[in-house]
Structure formats: structure tokens, C-alpha cells
Amino acid sequence: MSKYTVCILDDKLPVNQLSDYIDDTTMLNRNNFKHLLSLDEQDWEEQQLYQLINNLYDKIDDYELFGFTNHSLLFNYIEENIFSPDIVIFDWDVGETDPKQNLLNILQKKYCMIAIYTGADKKDEVENILSHNDFDEYRDRLFKIKKEDEHSVEKLDKEINEKLKLFSFKLNKTLKQNTIQGIDDILINIGELSFNQFVSLFGEEKDGTKELAKIDFIDIFLEKLKYELTSIGLNNVELKTPNEDIKDINKIRKLWHYRMYHKTGDDIIRKGDVLKKDEEYFLVLSSDCHLDEFWNKNLGYLILLKLHKIDKSNEEFKKRLNYRKNSNLNDYKLSSLVNPSPIEFLTVLPSLVNINSTYFDYALNPKELSSLEINLPEDKNVKQKLLINHIDGYKKYISISEPFISALFLFISQKFSGFGLPDFSEKLRQSVTDNIKKLKKTK
């Protein structure tokens, strides 16, 4: 078993008895715990806590120990330092005002298993709070340890072995360590450049200075990080397993939504953005290069493709599909975003829109390609980027991630006008087919 980082949050750690040696306002490490354990067990307000830490401390090959005397100190520390524990032992009652919110904060900020460490007097309160739907998506990462339990460390071992079945926990430490190493490798390679030199090299001219958009820097950085991680590999982790079916279709949709789409926090419009107007959605297809100098290169025309909600209530879309003599909807298949059949021009963005944890698919027809005319802003700067506030009534909803948007763009380009020739006659088709069949190997 790998060595796991355990962070203990408990205000009953007797650090006040060693205040000359231990600073109780910062993170405690294994050496600090060594001194705390040198105290007599009776000097600990909670003997159960002493036994838990003593047992964890002795398992030096399995666990590395850290700790804080309250929840807030952990939050303060991770704001200023790189620290990502594998397991947090979370004392529910540390005298702070809102343990529920603190627990949610940790779950949202860090990927870790959390053992809620609580006494019998808090059992009902904790179970009642944890039953709230705020914790629904985190339940796989939560388990409880009773302070009165003499076998708490054994239970911790059992839970960790059980959680190893989770994909994220199995790769947790490997991915974190390799990502940090990959970032270091990138910084080493660009370390010879000053900040000014880097921005000057990759930035764009703007008002006599060079400016590098944050998203452009992130694109450069992530592309290199992908190759660094590929080079480093995943240590001894093999991504191979017997097939295991997922019964919950909503979980499948959630994971594919996460893989295919992302959100950007700025106002810049880019190819692959999905814009929302009222209850309608539109896919942006203008190139990023042209969007960067929108009025200069596009003369104020934004290329869009309307998206259609796949729902029985969408009467207009249903009517259009049924224009075809044989609509083939019963036979429709989509093996990938760019491989629909038998309606070869109609593809679907699965799980695009999420409303109250329900995911809706949206179809697109390349033959509906259109443009939206956008007037030049008052400042008359034709070389400025197109921003969402330049388009009245529209909002940025989500963006399609790579590699999906590049392949989808090619698919739309090919299907926009279509190409074709007169069909071969039936007898010619049959003759060609027969000739091809003659090439089949007989032995």
C-alpha cells in the first residue's frame, strides 16, 4: 500500500502543554506528534485521540502525519502553501461555529477522503446534517469514526482499501505528484526568460505594449503540461480492468459532460463557445484568429449554428425532422460526435445543458449555418476582441473542449453544403460490388 498523507483536525491535541516547542497556529508535523506522544496518556484530554494518533504514528510505512488544532488553520495554510492531504480526520466539535460549512469547504477545495471523528453525543447531529443533499456528490469520500471505537485505525485501513476502488483515489497521489513535477519541468525550461521577455515573445501588441491574454498563456502551459505528464507516465498504475457496467445513466452523463465541456471565466468569445439567448442556444464557429480582431477581420459578422433541444415538446424541430420521407429516427445512431447514421448530417451534443442535475441533449444541423451582425462599439476600435457584452441579449453558457470542437468544426464544414454526383445505376453498383468481392482471400 502507498504511503498516505493524513491530516488531523482536532482542538484536543495537547499542544498548549508544549507551547515552548510547538506553535499551535501552524501545521503540526510528524516531529511535533512525536513530542506530543512523549507526554503521558493521562495528559491528553481525550485518551481515544491519543490512541488513534499513537497507532497512526507507529505505522510509519503507511501514513505521514500532519495536523491543525482547528479547521480554520487548515484553510489559512492551503491558501498560502501547496498542501493536499489524502485523508483528513475531521473532528466535528472543535468549538468553531459551522462544522457543516467547514466540511463542505474541504470537500470542495481538496480531493481527499474525510473521516468524521465524533463522539457519541454528536452522533445524531452529524448524521442529520450529512443526510442533507449538499453532501450527495461527496458521499463516496466520507466515512465516520467514533471516538469511543478501540479499532479506529483498523477501520481507517479498511476504508482506505475500500476507497482504492474509486478511480480518483487510486490515482490521487500519482497524479498530484506527477503534475507538480510536470509544472516544475515547464518552469525549468522557460526559466531563462524574464516575465517581460515571456509576455513580449508570445503577447500581442496593444497600445504600445505587449499583452498576453490569460487564456492564451493557459493554452500554452496546458499543452506543455500534457506532454510532460505523458513523458512522466503514471508510475506503476495500469489503466486496465475487467469491464464494469455503470447502471446510473445520470452518472454517465455527468462524467461525459465534464469531459466534453468547460466554462471560461472571462468575457472573450471563442470558437466552440455555446451562447444562450432566452431559452435558445447557439454554437460559435468563427475562428479565434478572426475573433481576436473581430470587426477588422469579420466586418462584424459572427458565424453561429443554432442548437435544438431533443425533447418531445420541441414541435418545430420534430416537424423538420419528419420532412424526410423516411426519417430513420428509429435507426438513428451516434457512435461519436462526427459519426451519425443514417442521417449523416445530424449530430448531437450529448448532456450539453444541465438543469437541476438533469442533462439535456442538443442536436445541430450544419445546413442551418448563419451569421449574426454586430455593430462596431462606440470606441471604434476595429482590432479589439469580440466580448459577450458586445452582443445584446446573449450570455456565455459553456464551451466545447478539445479534441471535440476541432473535429466538430470539420464535420460542420463538410456537411454545410454537402457534395454529391448522380448515383450509379443499379447494375453498375452490383458489378462493382461483385468485383470487390473477388478480392476476398479464400484461404
C-alpha positions as CSV (number, residue, x, y, z in Angstrom):
1,M,0.0,0.0,0.0
2,S,1.2,3.5,-0.8
3,K,2.1,5.9,2.0
4,Y,-0.8,8.2,2.6
5,T,-0.8,11.8,4.0
6,V,-3.1,12.0,7.0
7,C,-4.2,15.5,8.3
8,I,-5.8,15.5,11.8
9,L,-8.0,18.4,12.7
10,D,-8.7,18.4,16.4
11,D,-8.7,21.0,19.1
12,K,-7.9,18.4,21.8
13,L,-4.3,18.0,20.7
14,P,-2.4,19.0,23.9
15,V,-0.1,21.5,22.1
16,N,-0.6,24.0,24.9
17,Q,1.5,21.8,27.2
18,L,4.4,22.1,24.8
19,S,4.0,25.8,23.8
20,D,7.7,26.4,24.2
21,Y,8.4,24.0,21.4
22,I,5.3,23.8,19.3
23,D,3.5,26.7,17.5
24,D,-0.2,25.7,17.6
25,T,-1.1,28.3,15.0
26,T,0.5,26.5,12.1
27,M,0.7,22.9,10.7
28,L,1.9,20.1,13.0
29,N,4.3,17.5,11.5
30,R,5.5,14.1,12.5
31,N,8.2,15.5,14.7
32,N,5.6,17.6,16.6
33,F,3.4,14.5,17.1
34,K,6.5,12.6,18.4
35,H,6.8,15.2,21.2
36,L,3.0,15.2,21.9
37,L,3.1,11.4,22.2
38,S,6.0,11.7,24.6
39,L,3.5,13.1,27.1
40,D,1.8,10.7,29.4
41,E,-1.5,9.4,28.0
42,Q,-3.3,10.9,31.0
43,D,-2.1,14.4,30.0
44,W,-4.4,14.1,26.9
45,E,-7.9,15.4,27.4
46,E,-9.1,12.6,25.1
47,Q,-7.4,9.2,25.6
48,Q,-9.1,7.9,22.4
49,L,-7.4,10.6,20.4
50,Y,-4.0,9.7,21.9
51,Q,-4.6,6.0,21.0
52,L,-5.6,6.9,17.4
53,I,-2.6,9.1,16.8
54,N,-0.2,6.7,18.5
55,N,-1.4,3.9,16.3
56,L,-1.1,6.0,13.2
57,Y,2.3,7.2,14.2
58,D,3.6,3.7,14.6
59,K,2.5,2.8,11.1
60,I,5.3,4.9,9.6
61,D,5.4,2.9,6.4
62,D,1.7,3.6,5.7
63,Y,1.0,7.1,7.0
64,E,2.6,10.5,7.1
65,L,1.1,12.7,9.8
66,F,0.2,16.4,9.8
67,G,-2.4,18.3,11.8
68,F,-4.1,21.5,12.9
69,T,-5.9,22.4,16.1
70,N,-8.9,23.8,14.3
71,H,-10.5,23.9,10.8
72,S,-9.6,27.5,10.0
73,L,-5.9,26.9,10.4
74,L,-6.1,24.3,7.6
75,F,-7.9,26.8,5.3
76,N,-5.3,29.5,6.1
77,Y,-2.5,27.1,5.4
78,I,-3.7,25.9,2.0
79,E,-4.3,29.5,0.9
80,E,-0.6,30.1,1.1
81,N,1.0,26.7,0.6
82,I,0.8,23.6,-1.6
83,F,-0.7,21.0,0.6
84,S,-3.2,18.3,-0.5
85,P,-3.7,15.5,2.1
86,D,-5.0,12.1,1.1
87,I,-7.1,11.7,4.3
88,V,-8.5,14.2,6.7
89,I,-9.6,13.2,10.2
90,F,-12.2,15.8,10.9
91,D,-13.2,16.4,14.5
92,W,-16.7,17.7,14.3
93,D,-16.7,19.6,17.5
94,V,-13.7,22.0,17.6
95,G,-15.6,25.0,19.0
96,E,-16.0,26.6,15.6
97,T,-19.3,28.0,14.5
98,D,-20.1,26.0,11.4
99,P,-18.6,22.5,11.1
100,K,-21.0,21.7,8.3
101,Q,-19.7,24.5,6.1
102,N,-16.1,23.8,7.0
103,L,-16.6,20.2,6.0
104,L,-18.1,21.3,2.6
105,N,-15.3,23.7,2.1
106,I,-12.7,20.9,2.4
107,L,-14.7,18.6,0.1
108,Q,-15.0,21.3,-2.5
109,K,-11.3,22.5,-2.3
110,K,-9.4,19.3,-1.9
111,Y,-9.8,15.8,-3.3
112,C,-9.4,13.7,-0.1
113,M,-11.1,11.1,2.0
114,I,-12.6,12.5,5.1
115,A,-13.1,10.5,8.3
116,I,-15.6,12.4,10.5
117,Y,-14.3,11.9,14.1
118,T,-17.0,12.4,16.6
119,G,-18.2,11.4,20.0
120,A,-21.5,9.6,20.8
121,D,-23.1,12.9,22.0
122,K,-22.8,14.3,18.4
123,K,-23.8,11.2,16.5
124,D,-27.4,12.2,15.8
125,E,-26.5,15.8,14.9
126,V,-23.8,14.7,12.5
127,E,-25.9,12.0,10.8
128,N,-28.8,14.5,10.4
129,I,-26.5,17.1,8.8
130,L,-24.8,14.6,6.5
131,S,-28.2,13.4,5.2
132,H,-28.7,16.8,3.6
133,N,-28.4,16.8,-0.2
134,D,-25.5,19.2,-0.1
135,F,-23.4,16.1,0.5
136,D,-24.9,13.9,-2.1
137,E,-22.0,14.2,-4.6
138,Y,-19.3,13.7,-1.9
139,R,-20.7,10.6,-0.1
140,D,-18.1,8.3,-1.6
141,R,-15.4,10.3,0.1
142,L,-17.0,10.4,3.6
143,F,-17.0,7.9,6.4
144,K,-17.3,8.1,10.2
145,I,-15.0,7.1,13.0
146,K,-16.4,7.0,16.6
147,K,-14.0,8.4,19.2
148,E,-15.0,5.5,21.5
149,D,-14.0,2.9,18.9
150,E,-10.9,1.0,20.1
151,H,-10.4,-0.2,16.5
152,S,-10.4,3.2,14.8
153,V,-7.1,2.7,13.0
154,E,-8.2,-0.7,11.7
155,K,-11.4,0.9,10.4
156,L,-9.3,3.6,8.7
157,D,-7.2,0.9,7.0
158,K,-10.4,-0.9,5.9
159,E,-11.9,2.3,4.5
160,I,-8.8,3.2,2.6
161,N,-8.6,-0.2,1.0
162,E,-12.3,0.1,0.0
163,K,-11.8,3.6,-1.4
164,L,-8.9,2.3,-3.6
165,K,-11.7,1.1,-5.9
166,L,-12.5,4.7,-6.7
167,F,-10.7,5.9,-9.8
168,S,-9.7,9.3,-8.4
169,F,-8.4,7.9,-5.1
170,K,-6.4,5.2,-6.8
171,L,-4.6,7.8,-9.0
172,N,-4.8,10.6,-6.4
173,K,-1.2,10.7,-5.2
174,T,0.4,9.7,-8.6
175,L,-1.5,12.5,-10.5
176,K,-0.7,15.2,-7.9
177,Q,3.0,14.3,-7.6
178,N,3.4,14.0,-11.4
179,T,1.6,17.2,-12.1
180,I,3.8,19.2,-9.7
181,Q,6.8,17.6,-11.3
182,G,5.5,18.4,-14.8
183,I,5.0,22.1,-13.8
184,D,8.5,22.2,-12.4
185,D,9.8,20.8,-15.7
186,I,8.0,23.5,-17.6
187,L,9.2,26.3,-15.3
188,I,12.8,25.0,-15.6
189,N,12.6,25.2,-19.4
190,I,11.2,28.7,-19.5
191,G,13.2,29.9,-16.5
192,E,15.8,31.7,-18.6
193,L,13.2,34.2,-19.7
194,S,12.2,37.2,-17.5
195,F,8.5,37.9,-17.1
196,N,8.7,40.8,-19.5
197,Q,10.5,38.7,-22.1
198,F,7.9,35.9,-22.0
199,V,5.0,38.2,-22.4
200,S,6.8,40.1,-25.2
201,L,7.6,36.9,-27.0
202,F,4.0,35.4,-27.0
203,G,1.8,38.5,-26.4
204,E,0.1,40.8,-28.8
205,E,0.7,44.5,-29.5
206,K,-1.7,46.7,-27.6
207,D,-1.4,50.4,-27.1
208,G,2.3,50.4,-27.4
209,T,2.8,47.4,-25.0
210,K,2.7,43.7,-25.3
211,E,-0.2,41.8,-23.7
212,L,-0.7,38.1,-23.3
213,A,-4.3,37.0,-22.6
214,K,-4.6,34.7,-19.6
215,I,-6.4,32.1,-21.6
216,D,-3.6,32.1,-24.2
217,F,-1.0,31.6,-21.5
218,I,-3.1,28.8,-20.1
219,D,-3.3,27.2,-23.5
220,I,0.5,27.3,-23.9
221,F,1.0,26.0,-20.4
222,L,-1.5,23.2,-20.6
223,E,-0.3,21.9,-23.9
224,K,3.2,21.6,-22.5
225,L,1.9,20.0,-19.3
226,K,0.1,17.4,-21.3
227,Y,3.4,16.3,-22.9
228,E,5.3,16.5,-19.6
229,L,2.7,14.2,-17.9
230,T,2.9,11.8,-20.9
231,S,6.6,11.7,-20.5
232,I,6.5,11.1,-16.8
233,G,3.8,8.5,-17.1
234,L,1.6,7.1,-14.2
235,N,4.3,5.1,-12.4
236,N,3.1,1.6,-11.8
237,V,-0.6,2.4,-12.3
238,E,-2.1,0.3,-15.2
239,L,-5.3,1.6,-16.7
240,K,-6.7,-1.8,-17.3
241,T,-9.6,-3.6,-15.7
242,P,-12.4,-6.1,-16.3
243,N,-15.4,-4.3,-17.8
244,E,-17.8,-3.0,-15.1
245,D,-21.2,-1.6,-16.2
246,I,-22.4,1.7,-14.8
247,K,-26.2,1.4,-14.2
248,D,-26.8,5.1,-13.3
249,I,-27.2,6.9,-16.7
250,N,-27.1,10.3,-14.9
251,K,-23.6,9.5,-13.6
252,I,-22.5,8.6,-17.1
253,R,-24.0,11.8,-18.5
254,K,-22.3,13.9,-15.7
255,L,-18.9,12.4,-16.5
256,W,-19.2,12.9,-20.2
257,H,-20.5,16.5,-19.6
258,Y,-17.3,17.1,-17.6
259,R,-15.1,15.6,-20.3
260,M,-16.7,17.4,-23.3
261,Y,-17.4,20.9,-21.9
262,H,-15.8,23.6,-19.8
263,K,-16.5,27.1,-18.7
264,T,-14.3,30.2,-19.1
265,G,-14.4,32.9,-16.5
266,D,-13.8,35.9,-18.9
267,D,-16.0,37.7,-21.4
268,I,-14.0,36.8,-24.5
269,I,-15.9,35.0,-27.3
270,R,-14.1,32.0,-28.8
271,K,-14.7,29.2,-31.3
272,G,-16.6,26.5,-29.6
273,D,-18.5,28.7,-27.1
274,V,-22.1,28.0,-26.7
275,L,-24.1,31.2,-26.3
276,K,-27.6,31.4,-24.7
277,K,-30.3,33.9,-25.6
278,D,-33.5,33.5,-23.6
279,E,-34.0,29.7,-23.8
280,E,-32.2,29.1,-27.1
281,Y,-28.6,28.0,-27.6
282,F,-26.1,28.8,-30.4
283,L,-22.6,27.4,-31.2
284,V,-19.9,29.9,-32.2
285,L,-17.9,28.8,-35.3
286,S,-15.9,31.9,-36.2
287,S,-12.2,31.2,-35.8
288,D,-10.3,32.5,-32.8
289,C,-7.9,34.4,-35.1
290,H,-10.7,36.3,-36.6
291,L,-12.5,36.8,-33.3
292,D,-9.3,38.5,-31.9
293,E,-9.8,41.4,-34.4
294,F,-13.5,40.9,-34.9
295,W,-14.5,44.0,-36.8
296,N,-11.3,44.2,-38.8
297,K,-11.3,40.6,-40.0
298,N,-15.0,39.7,-39.9
299,L,-16.6,43.0,-40.6
300,G,-18.9,42.5,-37.6
301,Y,-20.4,39.1,-38.6
302,L,-20.3,36.2,-36.1
303,I,-20.9,32.7,-37.5
304,L,-23.4,30.8,-35.4
305,L,-25.2,27.5,-35.6
306,K,-28.5,27.1,-33.8
307,L,-28.8,24.1,-31.4
308,H,-32.1,22.2,-31.0
309,K,-33.2,20.7,-27.7
310,I,-34.1,17.0,-28.1
311,D,-37.4,16.9,-26.4
312,K,-40.9,15.9,-27.3
313,S,-42.1,19.4,-26.6
314,N,-39.8,20.8,-29.4
315,E,-42.5,20.8,-32.0
316,E,-40.7,22.8,-34.7
317,F,-37.6,20.6,-34.6
318,K,-39.8,17.4,-34.7
319,K,-41.7,18.8,-37.8
320,R,-38.4,19.5,-39.6
321,L,-37.0,16.0,-38.9
322,N,-40.2,14.5,-40.2
323,Y,-40.0,16.3,-43.6
324,R,-37.9,13.3,-44.7
325,K,-40.0,10.5,-46.4
326,N,-38.1,8.0,-44.2
327,S,-36.9,9.9,-41.2
328,N,-35.0,6.9,-39.9
329,L,-35.2,8.1,-36.4
330,N,-35.8,4.6,-35.0
331,D,-32.4,3.6,-36.6
332,Y,-30.5,6.7,-35.7
333,K,-27.1,6.0,-34.1
334,L,-24.3,8.2,-32.9
335,S,-21.0,6.3,-32.3
336,S,-19.1,9.6,-32.0
337,L,-19.8,13.3,-32.3
338,V,-18.8,13.2,-36.0
339,N,-20.2,9.8,-37.0
340,P,-24.0,9.9,-37.0
341,S,-26.1,7.5,-39.1
342,P,-28.2,7.1,-41.1
343,I,-29.0,10.8,-41.0
344,E,-25.4,11.6,-41.8
345,F,-25.6,15.4,-41.3
346,L,-27.4,15.4,-38.0
347,T,-25.2,15.2,-34.9
348,V,-25.9,15.6,-31.2
349,L,-24.1,17.4,-28.3
350,P,-24.9,15.0,-25.5
351,S,-25.6,16.2,-22.0
352,L,-25.0,19.8,-23.1
353,V,-27.4,21.6,-20.7
354,N,-27.7,20.8,-17.1
355,I,-30.8,21.8,-15.3
356,N,-31.2,20.7,-11.7
357,S,-28.9,17.7,-12.3
358,T,-30.9,16.6,-15.4
359,Y,-28.9,16.6,-18.6
360,F,-30.4,17.5,-22.0
361,D,-29.1,16.7,-25.4
362,Y,-29.0,19.2,-28.2
363,A,-28.9,18.5,-31.9
364,L,-27.2,20.5,-34.7
365,N,-27.8,20.6,-38.4
366,P,-24.8,22.2,-40.3
367,K,-27.2,23.3,-43.0
368,E,-28.6,26.0,-40.6
369,L,-25.3,27.9,-40.5
370,S,-26.0,31.6,-40.1
371,S,-24.3,34.9,-39.1
372,L,-25.2,37.5,-36.6
373,E,-24.5,41.1,-37.4
374,I,-22.8,43.0,-34.5
375,N,-22.3,46.8,-34.7
376,L,-19.0,48.4,-34.1
377,P,-18.7,49.6,-30.4
378,E,-18.6,53.3,-29.7
379,D,-14.8,53.3,-29.3
380,K,-14.5,52.3,-33.0
381,N,-11.5,50.0,-32.3
382,V,-11.9,47.5,-35.2
383,K,-9.0,45.4,-33.9
384,Q,-10.4,44.6,-30.5
385,K,-11.6,41.2,-29.4
386,L,-15.3,40.3,-29.5
387,L,-16.7,40.2,-26.0
388,I,-20.0,38.9,-24.8
389,N,-21.2,42.4,-23.7
390,H,-20.9,43.4,-27.4
391,I,-23.8,41.1,-28.2
392,D,-27.1,42.3,-26.8
393,G,-29.2,39.6,-25.1
394,Y,-26.7,36.8,-25.3
395,K,-24.8,35.1,-22.4
396,K,-21.9,32.7,-22.4
397,Y,-23.2,29.3,-21.3
398,I,-20.5,26.8,-21.8
399,S,-17.7,25.8,-24.2
400,I,-16.9,22.6,-26.1
401,S,-13.5,21.2,-25.2
402,E,-10.8,19.7,-27.4
403,P,-10.5,17.4,-29.2
404,F,-14.2,17.6,-29.8
405,I,-14.6,21.1,-31.1
406,S,-11.9,20.7,-33.8
407,A,-13.4,17.5,-35.2
408,L,-16.9,19.0,-34.9
409,F,-15.8,22.1,-36.9
410,L,-14.5,19.9,-39.7
411,F,-17.8,17.9,-39.7
412,I,-19.9,21.0,-39.9
413,S,-17.7,22.4,-42.7
414,Q,-18.1,19.2,-44.8
415,K,-21.8,18.9,-44.2
416,F,-22.7,22.6,-44.6
417,S,-23.4,22.5,-48.3
418,G,-22.7,18.8,-49.0
419,F,-21.2,17.3,-52.2
420,G,-22.5,14.7,-54.5
421,L,-22.8,13.3,-58.0
422,P,-25.5,11.3,-59.9
423,D,-26.0,7.8,-58.4
424,F,-24.5,4.9,-60.3
425,S,-27.1,2.7,-61.9
426,E,-28.1,-0.4,-60.0
427,K,-26.4,-2.9,-62.4
428,L,-23.2,-0.9,-62.3
429,R,-23.2,-0.8,-58.5
430,Q,-23.8,-4.5,-58.4
431,S,-20.9,-5.1,-60.9
432,V,-18.5,-3.0,-58.8
433,T,-19.6,-4.9,-55.7
434,D,-19.0,-8.2,-57.3
435,N,-15.5,-7.3,-58.4
436,I,-14.6,-6.2,-54.9
437,K,-15.8,-9.5,-53.5
438,K,-13.5,-11.3,-55.8
439,L,-10.5,-9.8,-53.9
440,K,-11.5,-11.6,-50.7
441,K,-8.9,-14.1,-49.5
442,T,-10.2,-17.7,-49.9
443,K,-7.6,-19.4,-47.7
